[in-house]
């Protein structure tokens, strides 16, 4: 009996129907961008100072600029200094004394300003920005700065839980139904984030967004790869991720035009409601229908695909069989991932590389938001390099192989992070160039681990292996905000040092994996164990 792949060879592996469906689902991939990396703009932390009514009054009387006022509002170094704990305190003095001059008022209070008493910031904060972010609205600075870390970690917790549950749900109830449900919940919770009156409600709705948004992205990935023929599956999967990069470019432009976080959140969320129209545009996966013994419905969809592609379905192909021969049923177990030496090695290295890819990808984006330069242009430049990253993968994976380009991409990412530590601030163009190289490297590594993960496991534990290993991606996303924002308070470049070490280790570990270019997917434990040979 013919399989779906056999039928697609006759009615079109990537013709009009598949191209139309790919464009529709690519929009879904692009719309996932604000949830994954939107923290850069939603949680932007501008320069700020402790509100001091006395200093403000003196500033008005003396005609000070903002920089001059900052000298007396904030004790200790300014934003580029390292004494951040002092910046969250204020001078406990009486600024209303008439004897205070405008040239150096501190001289009229004490011979040595370091001897003046300091106190907590009691009157809130003043932010030097024309727009707003969740930081400025909810005062997520200094003692409350950990709440910004928690905001982004919450969405990654949702990614982790949602991704684990969606595998079962999509296999049990179908791809299309789960896709529409995740779209509806994602759009609704995104709007609720934008109108949340308090930080707590915002955090809850952000968590809900995480529970469904990545799951919806994964379902879109599964659907498009199940609609196309075998020879196009890998290319379509890579370009589905390229659509995510297009979303990065759009996000940078929208964030520049809308510097107020609530309007930005509304703008990037509302288009998700349009995806509910996919109920009429995207059919259920015929492969899933066959797996559920719903051959009649599957054949109806296949005939629809043939009609869209302008092809006729031969009578000999109008009976369906499963994509794989059903043999002895094996029940996968988590122990199968570590029971034998080679598979255990594969599991540990893949888990570390998923973790590394997430930490460096999200971490570099978050660290860029703290650089103090033009965040919109830097974000745009670093997003543009993801296009050549995808092109390099397409050119090399079937010519050079997987292992060496993958190891090189991790090494480039780690080396770029290390080099950035030693580049002076005044060489901004060089810092941006090196940062873009690092971003390109980790983007390649991210896409390579997605590809190779499935190629290293035997059939009966392949899905389980991908699920368990890729869960480390979300674990990395949970700790990355705390890693970036807390270490930056110690030394601004310290997160880059950590990223460099993590990335270079990942590059070395990849070389311990077998090359999978030109090899058939392993079917048994024995075949997977012998891949190194």
C-alpha positions as CSV (number, residue, x, y, z in Angstrom):
1,X,0.0,0.0,0.0
2,X,1.3,3.5,-0.9
3,X,2.4,5.9,1.9
4,X,1.8,9.6,2.0
5,X,5.4,10.2,0.7
6,X,4.6,7.9,-2.3
7,X,1.5,9.9,-3.1
8,X,3.2,13.3,-2.7
9,X,5.7,12.2,-5.4
10,X,2.8,12.1,-7.8
11,X,0.6,15.1,-6.7
12,X,3.5,17.4,-5.8
13,X,6.0,17.5,-2.9
14,X,6.2,21.3,-2.8
15,X,3.7,22.8,-5.2
16,X,1.0,25.4,-4.9
17,X,-0.7,23.9,-1.9
18,X,2.5,23.4,0.1
19,X,3.8,26.9,-0.8
20,X,0.5,28.5,0.3
21,X,0.5,26.6,3.6
22,X,4.1,27.4,4.2
23,X,3.5,31.1,3.8
24,X,0.6,31.0,6.2
25,X,2.5,29.0,8.9
26,X,5.6,31.2,8.3
27,X,3.5,34.2,9.6
28,X,2.8,32.1,12.7
29,X,6.6,31.6,13.1
30,X,7.3,35.3,12.7
31,X,4.6,36.2,15.3
32,X,6.3,34.1,17.9
33,X,9.3,36.5,18.0
34,X,7.8,39.1,20.4
35,X,7.1,36.5,23.0
36,X,10.6,34.9,22.8
37,X,12.8,38.0,22.7
38,X,10.3,40.9,23.3
39,X,11.8,41.4,26.8
40,X,14.5,43.5,25.2
41,X,11.9,46.3,24.4
42,X,9.2,45.5,26.9
43,X,11.7,45.4,29.8
44,X,14.1,48.1,28.6
45,X,15.8,49.8,31.5
46,X,16.6,53.5,30.8
47,X,19.0,55.6,32.9
48,X,17.2,56.6,36.1
49,X,17.7,58.4,39.3
50,X,16.2,58.6,42.8
51,X,13.5,61.2,42.9
52,X,14.5,64.0,45.3
53,X,12.0,66.9,45.6
54,X,14.6,69.1,47.2
55,X,17.1,68.6,44.4
56,X,14.4,69.1,41.8
57,X,13.5,72.5,43.3
58,X,17.1,73.5,43.5
59,X,17.6,72.4,39.9
60,X,14.7,74.7,38.8
61,X,16.1,77.6,40.7
62,X,19.6,77.2,39.3
63,X,18.5,76.2,35.8
64,X,20.5,72.9,35.8
65,X,20.5,70.4,33.0
66,X,19.5,66.8,33.6
67,X,23.1,65.8,33.9
68,X,23.9,68.5,36.4
69,X,20.9,67.5,38.5
70,X,22.0,63.9,38.4
71,X,25.3,64.8,40.1
72,X,23.4,65.8,43.2
73,X,20.6,63.3,43.1
74,X,22.8,60.2,42.9
75,X,25.7,59.8,45.2
76,X,28.7,58.0,43.6
77,X,29.4,57.2,40.0
78,X,26.9,57.6,37.2
79,X,25.5,54.9,34.9
80,X,28.9,53.8,33.6
81,X,30.3,53.3,37.1
82,X,30.2,50.1,39.1
83,X,28.8,51.4,42.5
84,X,25.2,50.6,41.6
85,X,24.2,50.0,45.3
86,X,25.0,53.7,46.0
87,X,22.8,54.8,43.1
88,X,19.7,53.4,44.8
89,X,20.2,55.8,47.8
90,X,20.0,59.5,48.2
91,X,21.7,62.2,50.3
92,X,19.8,62.7,53.6
93,X,20.3,66.5,53.7
94,X,18.1,69.6,53.7
95,X,18.2,71.0,50.2
96,X,16.0,74.0,51.0
97,X,18.7,75.9,52.8
98,X,19.0,79.3,51.3
99,X,22.8,79.3,51.7
100,X,23.2,76.6,49.1
101,X,24.8,77.9,45.9
102,X,24.3,76.7,42.4
103,X,27.9,76.0,41.5
104,X,28.6,73.3,44.2
105,X,25.8,73.0,46.7
106,X,27.4,70.0,48.4
107,X,30.3,72.3,49.5
108,X,27.9,74.2,51.6
109,X,26.8,71.1,53.4
110,X,30.1,69.4,54.2
111,X,33.8,69.7,53.4
112,X,33.8,66.2,52.2
113,X,30.7,65.0,50.4
114,X,31.5,61.3,51.1
115,X,30.8,62.1,54.8
116,X,27.2,63.1,54.0
117,X,24.6,60.6,55.3
118,X,22.8,58.4,52.8
119,X,19.2,57.1,53.0
120,X,16.8,55.0,50.9
121,X,14.9,56.4,47.9
122,X,11.5,57.3,49.4
123,X,9.9,59.3,46.6
124,X,10.2,56.9,43.7
125,X,12.3,57.1,40.6
126,X,12.8,59.4,37.6
127,X,13.5,57.8,34.2
128,X,15.3,59.4,31.4
129,X,13.2,58.1,28.5
130,X,10.5,59.5,26.2
131,X,8.6,56.2,26.3
132,X,7.8,53.6,28.9
133,X,8.5,49.9,29.7
134,X,7.4,47.5,32.4
135,X,10.6,48.7,34.3
136,X,9.5,52.3,34.4
137,X,5.8,51.6,35.1
138,X,6.3,49.1,37.9
139,X,9.7,50.5,39.2
140,X,11.6,47.2,38.6
141,X,15.0,48.6,39.6
142,X,17.5,47.9,42.3
143,X,15.8,46.0,45.1
144,X,12.9,45.1,42.7
145,X,15.1,44.3,39.7
146,X,14.8,40.6,40.2
147,X,11.1,41.0,39.2
148,X,12.3,41.8,35.6
149,X,14.3,38.5,35.6
150,X,11.2,36.7,36.9
151,X,9.0,38.2,34.1
152,X,11.1,36.6,31.4
153,X,11.8,33.4,33.3
154,X,8.0,32.9,33.7
155,X,7.5,32.7,29.9
156,X,10.3,30.1,29.7
157,X,8.7,28.1,32.5
158,X,5.6,28.1,30.3
159,X,7.6,27.0,27.3
160,X,8.9,24.0,29.3
161,X,5.6,22.9,30.6
162,X,3.7,23.6,27.3
163,X,6.2,21.9,25.1
164,X,6.1,18.7,27.2
165,X,2.3,18.6,27.2
166,X,1.8,19.5,23.5
167,X,3.5,16.4,22.2
168,X,0.8,14.2,23.8
169,X,-2.0,16.6,23.0
170,X,-1.2,17.0,19.4
171,X,-0.8,13.3,18.9
172,X,-4.0,12.5,20.7
173,X,-6.4,15.2,19.4
174,X,-4.8,16.3,16.2
175,X,-2.5,19.1,15.0
176,X,-5.1,21.5,13.7
177,X,-7.4,21.6,16.8
178,X,-4.4,22.1,19.1
179,X,-3.0,24.9,16.8
180,X,-6.3,26.8,16.9
181,X,-6.6,26.5,20.7
182,X,-3.1,27.7,21.3
183,X,-3.6,30.6,18.9
184,X,-6.7,31.7,20.7
185,X,-5.2,31.4,24.2
186,X,-2.0,33.1,23.1
187,X,-3.8,36.1,21.6
188,X,-6.1,36.5,24.5
189,X,-3.4,36.3,27.2
190,X,-1.2,38.7,25.2
191,X,-4.0,41.3,25.2
192,X,-4.5,40.7,29.0
193,X,-0.7,41.3,29.5
194,X,-1.1,44.7,27.8
195,X,-4.0,45.8,30.1
196,X,-2.8,44.2,33.3
197,X,-3.2,46.7,36.2
198,X,-0.5,45.2,38.4
199,X,2.8,43.3,38.0
200,X,1.3,40.1,39.5
201,X,-1.5,39.9,36.9
202,X,1.0,40.7,34.1
203,X,3.2,37.9,35.3
204,X,0.3,35.4,35.4
205,X,-0.8,36.2,31.8
206,X,2.8,36.1,30.6
207,X,3.1,32.6,32.0
208,X,-0.1,31.6,30.2
209,X,1.4,33.0,27.0
210,X,4.4,30.8,27.5
211,X,2.3,27.7,28.0
212,X,0.8,27.9,24.6
213,X,2.9,30.1,22.3
214,X,5.9,27.8,21.8
215,X,3.6,24.8,21.6
216,X,1.7,26.6,18.8
217,X,5.1,27.3,17.0
218,X,6.0,23.7,17.3
219,X,2.7,22.5,15.9
220,X,3.2,24.8,12.9
221,X,6.6,23.3,12.4
222,X,5.2,19.8,12.5
223,X,2.3,20.6,10.2
224,X,4.5,22.1,7.4
225,X,7.0,19.3,7.5
226,X,4.2,16.7,7.3
227,X,2.6,18.4,4.3
228,X,5.8,18.4,2.1
229,X,7.6,15.5,0.5
230,X,10.7,13.9,2.0
231,X,13.2,15.8,-0.1
232,X,11.9,19.2,0.9
233,X,11.4,18.5,4.6
234,X,14.7,19.7,5.9
235,X,14.8,22.9,3.7
236,X,11.2,23.8,4.7
237,X,12.1,23.3,8.4
238,X,15.1,25.7,8.1
239,X,13.0,28.4,6.2
240,X,10.3,28.1,8.9
241,X,13.0,29.2,11.3
242,X,14.1,32.0,8.9
243,X,10.5,33.3,9.2
244,X,11.3,33.8,12.9
245,X,14.2,36.0,11.9
246,X,11.9,38.1,9.7
247,X,9.8,38.6,12.8
248,X,12.9,40.0,14.6
249,X,13.3,42.7,11.9
250,X,9.6,43.6,12.1
251,X,9.8,43.7,15.9
252,X,12.7,46.1,15.9
253,X,10.8,48.5,13.6
254,X,7.5,48.3,15.5
255,X,9.3,48.8,18.8
256,X,11.1,51.9,17.4
257,X,7.8,53.4,16.3
258,X,6.0,52.5,19.5
259,X,8.2,53.2,22.5
260,X,5.4,52.7,25.0
261,X,5.2,49.0,26.1
262,X,1.5,48.7,26.4
263,X,0.9,49.9,22.8
264,X,3.8,47.7,21.6
265,X,2.3,44.7,23.3
266,X,-1.1,45.4,21.8
267,X,0.3,45.8,18.3
268,X,2.4,42.6,18.3
269,X,-0.5,40.6,19.8
270,X,-3.6,41.6,17.9
271,X,-2.5,40.0,14.6
272,X,-2.6,36.6,16.3
273,X,-6.4,36.7,16.2
274,X,-6.1,36.6,12.4
275,X,-4.5,33.2,12.6
276,X,-7.9,31.8,13.7
277,X,-8.8,32.1,10.0
278,X,-6.6,29.1,9.5
279,X,-9.6,27.0,10.5
280,X,-10.6,27.4,6.8
281,X,-7.1,27.6,5.3
282,X,-5.0,24.9,6.8
283,X,-6.3,21.3,6.8
284,X,-5.5,18.5,9.3
285,X,-2.3,16.5,8.7
286,X,-3.1,13.4,6.6
287,X,-0.3,11.6,8.2
288,X,-1.9,12.1,11.6
289,X,-5.3,11.0,10.3
290,X,-3.7,7.8,8.9
291,X,-2.1,7.1,12.3
292,X,-5.5,7.4,13.9
293,X,-7.0,5.0,11.2
294,X,-9.1,7.8,9.7
295,X,-8.1,6.9,6.1
296,X,-11.3,8.3,4.5
297,X,-10.6,11.8,5.9
298,X,-7.0,11.5,5.0
299,X,-7.8,10.7,1.4
300,X,-10.2,13.6,1.2
301,X,-7.4,16.0,2.2
302,X,-5.0,14.4,-0.2
303,X,-7.4,14.8,-3.0
304,X,-7.8,18.5,-2.0
305,X,-4.0,18.9,-2.1
306,X,-3.9,17.2,-5.6
307,X,-6.6,19.6,-6.8
308,X,-4.8,22.7,-5.4
309,X,-1.6,21.5,-7.1
310,X,-3.4,20.9,-10.4
311,X,-2.6,17.2,-10.3
312,X,-4.8,14.1,-10.7
313,X,-4.6,11.2,-8.2
314,X,-4.1,7.8,-9.9
315,X,-6.6,5.1,-8.8
316,X,-3.7,2.9,-7.8
317,X,-2.8,5.4,-5.1
318,X,-6.2,5.9,-3.6
319,X,-5.6,3.4,-0.8
320,X,-3.3,4.3,2.1
321,X,-0.8,2.6,4.3
322,X,1.2,3.8,7.2
323,X,4.5,5.7,6.6
324,X,6.4,3.0,8.5
325,X,5.9,-0.7,8.7
326,X,4.5,-1.8,12.0
327,X,6.7,-4.3,13.7
328,X,7.1,-5.4,17.3
329,X,5.8,-2.6,19.4
330,X,8.5,-1.1,21.7
331,X,7.7,1.0,24.7
332,X,10.2,3.8,25.0
333,X,11.6,4.6,28.5
334,X,13.7,7.5,29.8
335,X,16.2,4.8,30.8
336,X,16.7,4.0,27.1
337,X,18.4,7.4,26.7
338,X,21.2,6.6,29.2
339,X,21.3,2.8,29.3
340,X,23.9,2.1,26.6
341,X,27.3,4.0,26.4
342,X,27.0,5.7,23.0
343,X,23.4,6.8,23.4
344,X,24.2,8.0,26.9
345,X,27.0,10.1,25.5
346,X,24.8,11.5,22.8
347,X,22.1,12.4,25.3
348,X,24.4,14.3,27.6
349,X,26.1,16.2,24.8
350,X,22.8,17.1,23.1
351,X,21.3,18.3,26.4
352,X,24.3,20.5,27.0
353,X,24.2,21.9,23.5
354,X,20.4,22.7,23.7
355,X,21.2,24.4,27.0
356,X,24.1,26.4,25.5
357,X,22.2,27.5,22.4
358,X,19.3,28.9,24.5
359,X,21.6,30.6,27.1
360,X,23.8,32.3,24.4
361,X,21.0,33.2,22.0
362,X,18.7,34.8,24.6
363,X,21.6,36.0,26.7
364,X,23.3,37.9,23.9
365,X,20.0,39.6,23.0
366,X,19.4,40.6,26.7
367,X,22.9,41.8,27.2
368,X,22.6,43.9,24.1
369,X,19.7,45.7,25.7
370,X,22.1,46.8,28.5
371,X,24.8,48.1,26.3
372,X,23.6,51.7,26.5
373,X,23.8,52.4,22.7
374,X,21.1,52.4,20.1
375,X,19.2,49.3,21.0
376,X,17.0,49.4,17.9
377,X,19.9,49.5,15.4
378,X,21.9,46.9,17.4
379,X,19.0,44.6,17.5
380,X,18.4,45.0,13.7
381,X,22.0,44.4,12.8
382,X,22.3,41.2,14.9
383,X,19.0,39.9,13.5
384,X,20.2,40.4,9.9
385,X,23.1,38.0,10.4
386,X,20.7,35.2,11.0
387,X,20.0,35.1,7.2
388,X,23.5,34.2,6.2
389,X,23.5,31.7,9.1
390,X,20.6,29.8,7.5
391,X,22.3,30.0,4.1
392,X,25.5,28.5,5.4
393,X,23.6,25.6,7.0
394,X,21.8,24.9,3.7
395,X,25.1,24.9,1.8
396,X,27.3,22.9,4.2
397,X,25.1,20.2,5.8
398,X,25.0,18.0,2.7
399,X,28.5,18.9,1.5
400,X,30.8,19.3,4.5
401,X,28.6,17.4,7.0
402,X,27.0,18.3,10.3
403,X,29.6,17.9,13.0
404,X,32.4,20.3,11.9
405,X,30.1,23.3,10.9
406,X,28.2,22.7,14.2
407,X,31.4,22.7,16.3
408,X,32.7,25.7,14.4
409,X,29.5,27.7,15.0
410,X,29.7,27.1,18.8
411,X,33.4,28.0,18.8
412,X,32.8,31.3,16.8
413,X,30.0,32.2,19.2
414,X,32.2,31.6,22.3
415,X,35.2,33.3,20.8
416,X,33.1,36.4,19.8
417,X,31.8,36.7,23.4
418,X,35.4,36.5,24.7
419,X,36.7,39.0,22.2
420,X,33.9,41.5,23.1
421,X,35.2,41.7,26.6
422,X,38.5,43.2,25.5
423,X,37.2,45.7,22.8
424,X,37.1,49.3,24.1
425,X,33.7,51.1,24.3
426,X,34.8,53.8,21.9
427,X,35.2,51.2,19.1
428,X,31.5,50.7,18.9
429,X,31.5,49.5,15.2
430,X,34.0,46.7,16.1
431,X,31.9,45.6,19.1
432,X,28.8,45.5,16.9
433,X,30.6,43.5,14.3
434,X,32.0,40.9,16.8
435,X,28.6,40.7,18.4
436,X,27.0,40.0,15.1
437,X,29.5,37.2,14.4
438,X,28.6,35.7,17.8
439,X,24.9,35.9,17.0
440,X,25.4,34.3,13.6
441,X,27.4,31.5,15.3
442,X,24.9,30.7,17.9
443,X,22.0,30.9,15.4
444,X,23.7,28.2,13.3
445,X,24.3,26.1,16.4
446,X,20.7,26.4,17.4
447,X,19.4,25.2,14.0
448,X,22.0,22.5,13.8
449,X,21.1,20.9,17.2
450,X,17.4,20.9,16.0
451,X,18.5,18.9,12.9
452,X,21.1,16.5,14.4
453,X,19.1,15.6,17.6
454,X,16.6,13.5,15.6
455,X,19.4,11.8,13.6
456,X,21.2,10.3,16.5
457,X,18.4,8.3,18.1
458,X,16.7,5.0,17.0
459,X,13.2,5.2,15.8
460,X,11.3,4.0,18.9
461,X,12.9,6.6,21.2
462,X,13.5,9.4,18.6
463,X,10.6,11.6,19.7
464,X,11.4,11.0,23.4
465,X,15.0,11.9,22.8
466,X,14.2,15.2,21.1
467,X,11.7,16.1,23.8
468,X,14.0,15.4,26.7
469,X,17.1,17.0,25.2
470,X,15.3,20.1,23.9
471,X,13.7,20.6,27.4
472,X,17.2,21.9,28.4
473,X,16.6,24.8,26.0
474,X,13.7,26.0,28.2
475,X,15.7,25.3,31.4
476,X,18.4,27.6,30.0
477,X,15.9,30.2,29.2
478,X,14.6,30.2,32.8
479,X,18.0,30.9,34.3
480,X,19.4,33.3,31.5
481,X,17.6,36.5,32.8
482,X,19.0,36.0,36.3
483,X,22.4,35.1,34.8
484,X,22.6,38.3,32.6
485,X,21.0,40.9,34.9
486,X,22.6,39.8,38.2
487,X,26.1,39.2,36.8
488,X,26.0,42.6,35.0
489,X,25.6,44.3,38.4
490,X,29.0,42.8,39.4
491,X,30.8,43.6,36.1
492,X,29.1,44.6,32.8
493,X,31.2,42.1,30.7
494,X,31.0,39.2,33.2
495,X,28.0,37.5,31.4
496,X,30.1,37.5,28.1
497,X,32.9,35.7,29.9
498,X,30.4,33.0,31.1
499,X,28.9,32.8,27.6
500,X,32.4,32.3,26.1
501,X,33.3,29.4,28.4
502,X,30.0,27.7,27.8
503,X,30.1,28.1,24.1
504,X,33.7,26.9,23.7
505,X,33.0,23.8,25.7
506,X,29.9,23.1,23.6
507,X,32.1,23.3,20.4
508,X,34.5,20.8,21.8
509,X,31.9,18.3,22.9
510,X,30.2,18.3,19.4
511,X,33.4,16.8,18.0
512,X,32.7,13.7,20.2
513,X,29.5,13.0,18.3
514,X,29.4,10.8,15.1
515,X,28.9,12.4,11.7
516,X,25.4,11.7,10.4
517,X,25.8,13.1,6.8
518,X,24.7,10.4,4.3
519,X,23.6,7.9,6.9
520,X,20.2,6.4,7.3
521,X,18.3,7.1,10.5
522,X,19.1,4.3,13.0
523,X,16.2,1.9,13.6
524,X,17.5,0.0,16.6
525,X,19.6,0.5,19.7
526,X,22.4,-1.5,18.1
527,X,22.5,0.7,15.0
528,X,22.7,3.8,17.1
529,X,25.5,2.3,19.2
530,X,27.5,1.6,16.0
531,X,27.1,5.0,14.4
532,X,30.5,6.1,15.8
533,X,32.2,3.4,13.7
